[in-house]
Amino acid sequence: RQLYSQPDKRVPAGTATTADAAAAADSADWYYWNPYEQMYDYEDLNWYDYYLVRGFAVVECGGLGTKGSDGFETCASADETAAFASVVRWLAGDEGVKAYSDKNSGVEVKADWSNGNVAMSGQSYAGSTAFAVASTGVEGLKTIVPRAGIASWYDYYRSQGIAAGGLYYPGDDCNILADYCMSRQLDETDYASIQADYEAYLEEMIAEQDALSSDYNRFWDERNYTNGAENLKCSALIIHGLNDFNVRPKQFDLMYDAFRTAKQEVKLLLHQGAHYTPEQIEGLDLNGILGRWYAHYLYGVDNGAEREAEVRVQSNTDLSWNCLLYTSPSPR
């Protein structure tokens, strides 16, 4: 119950510019070695090199329960979605959302460098997050480019009414992914203060998922972003692999139909790969695709992005690209 309670709003004790906050920041707080992934988290630093010189700001946001943050990792809950949506609201200039230079000082920082137009992109879990935030109808979110994203977590972990788990992880479920992403565990002192509560929460998740009956219930309905189809008011370029056996192709189809039901512009790029984004799609790398799309939807550049074919599919024989146009939602 406390997870869904509303805490008192913080009251700013002062203000600082983004430059001030950056000068006082310690990169060790967010750029750290993750022994589980054998990599540095938040290491997509080439994005900054590519986009900053083109007039874009790049924001990477750790979710609830990640190292250095507060809260629990709840695997796609409404709380998590609201937290990510609050970042969009801050970037869009919503005065009802405050950002601070750190967790304790109370020094407020405003995104006064933002023009208020926001895009979201990411792969896998991060692609799912883009779907989730779009489904809230948050103001300021102009477009999303999810790659291998999940539209309905029930249809990710269940198939034909049974617990499907995953091709690579039999018995997998939301609680396992939540525990895996709960990187507060990397800070032993911090995690010790909440470990008992979080383990109790994971046990509650296991019960609520109801793997024994595998029925669709409140837990799964909260994690079904097609429920928010009537709220969608941004465009979407959805990239997905037709041979993705992790996030199966049904997921892009569910969200494609949701966008079309909402009469929002949506386009598909369907490649023949698995659970990844190819280095090249029709002669462009990912940054080239995103940069062109963002230039149109965030800055209004007339570059033809909106006139591309609605559906582009890569051939499974010669890997060439074919342009298609759906005239009605695809059948189930």
N, C-alpha and C positions, 0 to 999 in steps of 0.2 A: 504493500500500500504506500509506503514511503517513497518508492521509486516514482510514483505518479502524483505525489504531492507537489505543491508549488511553494518553493522557498521564498523568503522575503527578498525583495530586490536589493541589490547592492547600491550604495550611494557613493558616487565618485568623490574622492578626496582631493582631486587635482586633475590636471590635464597634461598631455605630452603629445608631441607630433610623432608620426611614424618614424621619422629619422632619429628623434630622441630615443624612442624605444629600441630601435635597431642598434644604436650605438651602445646602449646599456645591456644588450642581450648577450647571453653566453650560448654559443652554438651547441655546446655539450648538452644543453637541456633538451634539444630536439634532434640533433644529429649524432646518433649513437649506434654502436654495434649490436646487432640482434643475433644472438647465437643460434636461435631456432632457424632463421632464414639464411644464416651465414652471409649477412650483408649489412650495410649501413642503412638504417631506416631513413626515409625521406631523402634518398640519394638521387632523385631525378633532377639533378641540378642543371642538366643541359637544357631543360625547359626554360630556365631563367635566361640563359645565353641566347636562345632562339627568340623568345617572345619579347623580352624587355626592349631590345633594339627596334622592335616593330610596333611599339606603342602599347603593349599589353602589360598588365601586372599579373603575376602568378602567385596564387595563394595555395599552400598545401596545409591541410587541416587534419590533425590527429583526432580520432573519435573518442567518445567516452571510454574510460578504462585503459587508454594507452599511456605509456610511460610519461610522467610529468603532468598528467591530467587528474581530474577527480572522477568519481563515479565508477560504474560497472560497465563492462562490455556486455551488451544485451542482445547482440546479433540481430540487427535490423528491426528493433522494436520502434514503437512510435516515439519514445523518448529520444532514441538515437537520431531518428529522422528530424525531429524538432531541433535537436542540437545543431545538425548540419544546416538546416534551413535558417537558423539564426545567424550563421556566418553570411549567407546570401543577403539576409535582411540588413546586416551591418554594412556590407559592401554597397547595398542599394541606397543607403542613407536613412534607414528607418530609425527615427529618434527613440523608438521604444526598445531598441537593443543597444546595449553598451558593451564595449570591448575594453580590456585593461592590459596594461603593459606587462603585468605578471599576476600571479594568483593572490598576492597579499597586499600590495601597496595601495590599491584603490585608485591608481592613476589611469584616467580614461584616455583612450586613443581613438580618434575618429579616422575613417577612411576618406578624408577630404580630397584625396588624389583620385578617387574613383568617379567615373561618369555615371555610375548607377546601373550599368548594364553588365550582367554577370552570365557566364557560361560555366557548365560543369562537364568534366570528362574524367574517365577512369576505366580501368579494366577489372573484370570479375566483381569482387565485393565493391570496389569503388564505382564500377559501372552500375551496379545495383543501387548504390547510394544516389546516383544521378536520377534514376527512375523514381526513387523514394521521394526525393525533395521536389521533383517536378510534380508529383501526384498531390502535393500540398497546395499547389497554386500560388506559391510564395511570390510576392512582388519583386521584380528586379531580375528574375531568372529568365533570360531571353532565349536560351537554347541549351541543349545537352547533346553530348556525343558519347554515349555509353558504349563500351566494348565488352562483349561477352557478359552482359549484365543479367541479373535475375529479376523477373517481374513478379513472380509468385513463389515464395519460399516453400509453400506446400508442394508445388509441382516440381521443385528442385529436389526435395528430400523424399517425396512420395511419388508413386507411379501406379496408376490403375488401382488406387485404393490400398496399396501396401507400402510398407516402409522400404524404399528403394536404396536408401543410403547413397553410396556413390560407387562408380565403377572401380575406383582405386581404394576407397575406404569403406568397406562393408560395415554397416551399423552406424555410419556417420550421421550426425544430427546437429541441430543448432547449438546445443550446449557444448559440443566438442569444438565447433568453430569459435564460439564465444571465448572459451577457455584458451584456445590457441592465440586469439588476438588480444587477450587481456595482458598487454605488455607492462602493466603496472607490476606484474610479477618479476620483472627484471630489476626492480628496485626493492630489494629484500626488506628493508626497513619500512618502506611505505606499504608494501603488500601485507606485511605481518599485522598491520593495524586493521585490515579489512578481510583477511583471509577467511575467517570463520563465516562471516556474513556472505562473502561471495560464493563460497562452497555451498552454503545453504541455498543461495539463489539458483545455482546450477542444478541442484537437486529439484528445486521447484520447476525449473525449465523442463527437466526430463519428464516430470509428471504431466506438465501441461502439453507437451508435444504428443503424448498419447500414442507412442509407437506401437503399442499392443493392438489397438483397434485401427490405428492409422486414419481415424476420421478427421475431416476438416472441422476445425473448431475456432473458438475466439482467438487462441494463440496464433493460428495460421492466418486468420482473417486480418489480423493486425499487420501481417507481413505480406499482404497482397496489394501491390501498388495499382493494379487495374481497378481497384475500388475507387480510386481517385480520378477516374477518367473525366468526370464532369469538372474537375478542378484544373485540368491541364490547360495551360495557356502559353506554352513556349513551343518552339520548333524542336525537332530531334533528328539527328543523323545517327542511326543505329548500325553499329558494325558487329558482325557475328560470324563465327566459323561454322560452316555446315557439317563439319566433322568434329564438333566440340561434344565430347562425351562427358564433360564435367557439367557445364551449363548448357543443357541440350537446346537445340534450335526452337523448341516450343516456346522458350522464354521470349525470344525476340518477337515471335508471332503474337503472343499475348499483348505485348506492349504496343506493337504496331497497330493492332486492332483498336486498342484504347485511344491512341492518338487520332486515328481516323474517326472514331466515334465522336471524339471531342472536336473534330474538324480543325485540327491543328496540323501544320505542315510536318510531315515525317518522311524520311527517306531511309532506304536500307542499302547497306553495302555488305554483301554476303560472299565471303571468301571460302575456299576449300580447305582451310587450315583447321586446326583443333582449338584448344583453349589459349589462344594468343592472338596478337595482332601482327599481320605480315609486315615485313620491312618495307615492301612496296605494294601499293594498290593503284593500278592503272597509271603507273609511272610516277606516282607521288609517294613520298614517305609520310609517316603519320603527322609530323609537324606541318608538312605541306598541306595535307588535307584539313587539319584543324585550323591552321592559319588562314586559309581561304574561307572556311566556314565562319570563323570568328570575325574576320574582317567585315563580312556582310552583315551578320546578325548583331554584332556589338558596336560597329562603327558605321553601318549603312553603306558600305562600299558596294557599288554595282559591278560585281565581278562574275555574275552568272551562277553563283552557288545555288540560288533558289530555282534555277532553271535546269539543273541536272535531272536525269531520269529518276523517277521515284524509286525504282528498284534496280540495282545493279548486281548481277550474279556472276561469279567466276565459274567457268566451265570445269567439269571434273575430267575432261579428256585432254584439252590442250592448254588449260589455265587461262584462256582468253576471257574477256569480260563481255557480258551481254546486258543490254539495257531492256528492262521490262516496265510495264505500267499496270498495276492492279486496279481494277475498276470496282471491286467489291471485296469486303473482308474475306480472307481465305477460310475455307471450310475447316471444321474441327474433325 
